[in-house]
């Protein structure tokens, strides 16, 4: 017997459609039947998921976009989208994971067998991202060492933006140094994951996330006490609605999408580890708050510090990504008393943010490998091999392989573009269409604890109509626009 969408009940996962025997025959595992160990507590889940969301995008993309697209106007757009669009997608992915109790491929297959391709495509995202992400993590690790050692090009009397740029260019173009620090960061990531969900990811998240918050708040207070910081706060928070345009909304939408670790398979994977008694909506709300708060705190650290200490704040404000993180900010720290140690503390903050994100990416891949009968140790070894292969290409892409480009992009930039701007929006669109049209949406809403009639109607409209359109806009802007 077919349902309203034309799929047989063996295709579509639904409690109303499948009894326990047919679920077993279809390969569907109910959450109560999960065999893997999940998070021991709701706090562990929230901290791990928030750690995944809090990453480099919060530190080197959000402040730049906020300054570029109207300050308070951008932040207001971002927060509105966070409590509507972002919250619904976050709830959706967590609910899919916990309802099915499976990894990303198994979860999408359980919802509808014809959507197994979507799970495979989702798996491609962390496979592509984690190698180059660990390369950047290696750059951060090197800067911790450089500031601790007092490198003259970064903290010496003659240090400047020019010497900072020279140091960065010299480091990333070196044949072996970026590889060494990439391996250090990658090994730390895999070392945490190999200990499992509770003893590795959850335990480390309970250490790293409070440390991350403490360092961020301390740096923010220090920066705000400096002369000139208020000028940065004005740029950051005073809304500039006169220059508000569609690009402001698209930039906020894109930043939110990347920042909350959506369409990477992470929240589905972590959701499969979540205890049944924990409330998904309250957990998603806490994750959203943590991610948005950290993004704003990061902006409060970076933008006012540029106005307080930079010789050329207008130029520095136009930089984003590696240029902001590894060139402009070290020059800013050099103008501060004790800047050597402040710079080291800042890059420890960045290190923790990058590490929590890379851990979640690796765990997403490991969960799929484990579901195919491999042990966690062997799965981690395979992922590390993938990281070595693709990460080495990214690491050498600014050195010995600098002459090899794809579409005019260096290898690391190409991997970032293809994953963030192309695959992830497609995955998000596919997920919304799957849940909105090709499986029983009521099951996901029941799992998420969405009980009120108006709440369920709002969720259904968001998933079926609004979110796919927003994802399509992100996809189009990623292809044709530079946000």
HUBELNOR-V998598 format. One line per field, one symbol per residue. psi: psi as a letter, one per 20 degrees, with the letter a starting at -180 (. if undefined). burial: 1 if it has 16 or more other ideal C-beta (glycine too) atoms within 10 Angstrom, else 0. Layout:
psi=???
burial=???
//
This chain:
psi=pqahjjqriihppphhhprhghgghijpoqhijphqpaqhrhggggggghhghobhhhhigggghghhljdhgghggghghhiegggghggggghgghghkrrhghghhhhohikhhhgghhhhghhhghghhhghhhggghhggghhilphihjrhjqahghgggggghghiqhhghgghghggghgghhghhiaggifggghhiggghgggggggggggggiiqpihhhghghghopmihjprhhgghggggggghhjkqkiighgghhiipqhippgghghghggggggghgggghhggghhghhiqhmhgghiiqrbhgggiggghhghhjppkhghggggghgghggghghghghgghgghhghhijjqrgghghggghggggghhggggiiidhjhioqokjqrgghghgghghifgghgggghgghghhhjrohhgghghikohqghghgggggghhggghgghhgggghhgiqn.
burial=001000101011110011000010010110100100011001111111111111111111111111111111111111101101111111111111111111111111111110100110111011111111111111111111011000101110001010111011001101001110111111011101111110011111110110011011001101110000100110111000000100111111111111111111111111111100010110111111011101111111111111111100100110110111111111111101001101111111111111111111111111111100000100110011011101111111111000000000011111111111101111111111111101111011101101000001001101100011011011101100001
//
